[in-house]
């Protein structure tokens, strides 16, 4: 797997076939958030598309001015990936002929580059969701405990 490095949120060297550097900025958005609801209530991936638009507005011109190809990598909390993110995975897969290094430990369901990395991204996303739920629950339990102790006084 020589010639590619996938490091989200940082500059990637020697990523595109023409040798141009690629900058990626990633985000995970919730389609039911108040700010995204107008975009997502009647449009599948509306939240992700809106977030991609914001990232392009912020990074596209400065990237082009510095000869960097910019790619927004946006996912929704429920697992949907923006078209830009899917395109990025396909582009990476094409560059490496959709294969993994021989020493990569994988299951039969993820023997290609694209399947393997989509599964890894999905697992990371769901771990993040679980952590967010756990932290919110801990905050709510702590707040309930404080309220109960104030009532006892």
N, C-alpha and C positions, 0 to 999 in steps of 0.2 A: 504494500500500500504506500509506496513512495510517491511523493508529489502532492499529497493533500493533507491538510490539517483542518479539522472542523472545530473551531473554538468560538462559541457564541459570545457576542458582546465585545469582540476584539477584532483587530485587523487580521485578515488571513492572507498569507503570502502564497504566491504561486498557485492560486486556486482556479482561475479560469484558463482555458486553453491559450488565450492570447497573452498570458503572463501578467495581465492587469490585476492589481491588488483588489480584494473584495472586503468591504466593511459590512458587518452584520450587526444589527441591533435587534434584540428579541424582547418580546413582551407576552404576558398572559393576561387576557382580559375576560371579564365576566359579562356575558350578554344581557344579564338582568340588572346590571348596575344602572342607576338612574341616568348617568351620562351616555350610556350606550343603548338604552331601551328604545329611543326613537329610531335608531338605525337597525335594531335587531328584531323588533316586534313583527315586522312583515317581510324580513329578508334574512335568509339563512346566511350565516357568516357576516351579517351586517356589522356587528361589533368589531370583528377582526379586520374587516375592510376599512372601517373608520379609523382604527388604530394604525393600520398600515399607511393610510393617508396622512395621518399626523406625523408619523416617522419620516415619510418621504418629504413632507414640508420642511422638517427640521434638518434632515441629513443629506438629501439628494443633491442640492446645489453645492454645498461645501465639499461633498465627496467628489463630484465631477470636477470642481476647481482644482482638486488635488490628484486627479487621475485615479480615483478609486471608484470601483463599481459598488454601489450600495444596494443591499438587499434587506428589506424588513422581514423579520421572522416572527410572525404573530400567531398565537394559538388562543383558543377560548378554553375556559376552565373545564368544560365538559369534554374536551378532546379534539374538537374540530380545528383544522389548520387552515390558515389563509392560503389563497392561491399562490402567493409569493413564497410561503413556507414550503408548500408542496413542490413548487418549481425549484426551490433551492435544493431539496432532497434529490429530486430527479437530476438536477445538474451535477450534483456530487456523485450520484450513482453512475451517470454517464462517464464522468471523468475516470472513475475507477472500474469501469466495465461491470458495474453492479456486483462486484465480488468483495469478499472480506479476506483479510490476511489468514493464512492457513492455521495459525495458532489461536484464532478467535474462538472462544467458547460460546456456543450457541445451541439453540434447539432446532429441530427440524422445521419449525414454523418461521425461522428467521435466518435462513442460510444465505440471503442476499444482502447487499449493503442497504438498500432502501427498506426492506422489511425489518432488518436488525435495528436500524436507527429509528424507524418509526416506533418500534416497540420500546426502545430505550427512552425516547421522548415521552411516550404515553405513560410509562411507569413513573418517570420523574414528575410529570404533571400530576398524576394521581397521588404520589407521595406528598407533593406540595399541598394539594387539596386536603389530604388527611391532616397534615401539620396545621394548616389554617383552622380546620375544625377543632382540633385538639386545643390550640391556643385560645380560640374563642370560648370554648367550653371552660377552660381553666380561668379565663377572665370572668366569665359569668358566675362560676362557682365562688370565686374570690369576692366578687361584688355582692353576691347573695349572702356570704358569710359576714361581710362588713355590715350589710343592712340588718342582718339578724342580731349582730352584737350591738348595734345602735338601738334597736328596738328593746333589747334586754336592759339597757341603761335607764 
